[in-house]
Amino acid sequence: MENSGIPGGSRRLVIVVAIAALLIALHSVFSQLSAPEVFDADDTEIAVSPGDRFSVKVSDDPADGYRWIIAEPRPDPAVLRAAGARVSTGGPPPAGTGTGRYLAFEAVRPGRTDLRLLRCRRCGTGAADERGARSLNFRVTVG
């Protein structure tokens, strides 16, 4: 056997560290490939597979008092389920541009449903008629 000049214990440590680095790199790649898809407000047709998680990104400025909700009629819960929301964390936005809010959903099983989002202040009965209210409509197909 050829002597590389590296003691056996050190050689094993180098191999373990190299394997750990490879596993971390593979995990990072697979995480990026399996990350939930993000749709913009302009993507009115959304096609996903059962079990997929996805987000709809909407502009948001918490300072103006408006917020985004899932409006009536609500999506068919057998097809689509709400899975929370988060605000983008890319640092402070330029003045007056607001931030991005990501509304998360999970595709439950095959089917088609409509998703309506409403930007409102009071968000009660008649919220769609509030001054400054805005709605977004999506057709979600799970197949």
Residue pairs with C-beta under 8 A, 6 or more apart in sequence:
4 11
6 14
36 52
36 53
36 54
36 55
36 104
37 48
37 52
37 54
37 55
38 54
38 55
38 56
38 57
38 102
39 46
39 54
39 55
39 56
39 57
39 138
40 56
40 57
41 56
41 57
41 58
41 59
41 136
43 56
43 138
44 137
44 138
44 139
45 138
45 139
45 141
46 54
46 56
46 115
46 138
46 139
46 140
46 141
47 140
47 141
47 143
48 54
48 107
48 140
48 141
48 142
49 107
49 142
49 143
50 107
50 108
50 109
50 110
50 142
51 106
51 107
52 106
52 107
52 142
53 83
53 104
53 105
53 106
53 107
54 104
54 105
54 107
55 102
55 103
55 104
55 105
56 102
56 103
56 105
56 115
56 117
56 136
56 138
57 88
57 100
57 101
57 102
58 68
58 100
58 101
58 103
58 117
58 119
58 136
59 97
59 98
59 99
59 100
59 101
60 66
60 67
60 68
60 87
60 98
60 99
60 100
60 101
61 97
61 98
61 99
62 87
62 98
62 99
64 98
65 121
66 119
66 120
66 121
66 132
66 133
67 119
67 120
67 121
67 123
68 85
68 101
68 103
68 117
68 118
68 119
69 117
69 118
69 120
69 123
69 127
70 82
70 103
70 115
70 116
70 117
70 118
71 116
71 117
71 118
71 127
71 128
71 135
72 116
73 114
73 116
75 113
75 114
75 115
75 140
76 111
76 113
77 108
78 108
78 109
78 111
79 107
79 108
79 109
79 110
79 111
79 112
79 113
79 140
79 142
80 105
80 106
80 107
80 108
80 113
80 115
80 140
80 142
81 105
81 106
81 108
82 103
82 104
82 105
83 104
83 105
83 106
84 104
85 101
85 102
85 103
85 104
86 101
86 102
86 104
87 99
87 100
87 101
87 102
88 99
88 100
88 101
88 102
93 99
103 117
105 115
105 140
107 140
107 142
108 142
109 142
110 142
110 143
111 141
111 142
112 139
112 140
112 141
112 142
113 139
113 140
113 142
114 137
114 138
114 139
114 140
115 137
115 138
115 139
115 140
116 135
116 136
116 137
116 138
117 135
117 136
117 137
117 138
118 127
118 128
118 133
118 134
118 135
119 132
119 133
119 134
119 135
120 127
120 128
120 130
120 133
121 127
121 130
121 132
121 133
122 130
127 133
128 135
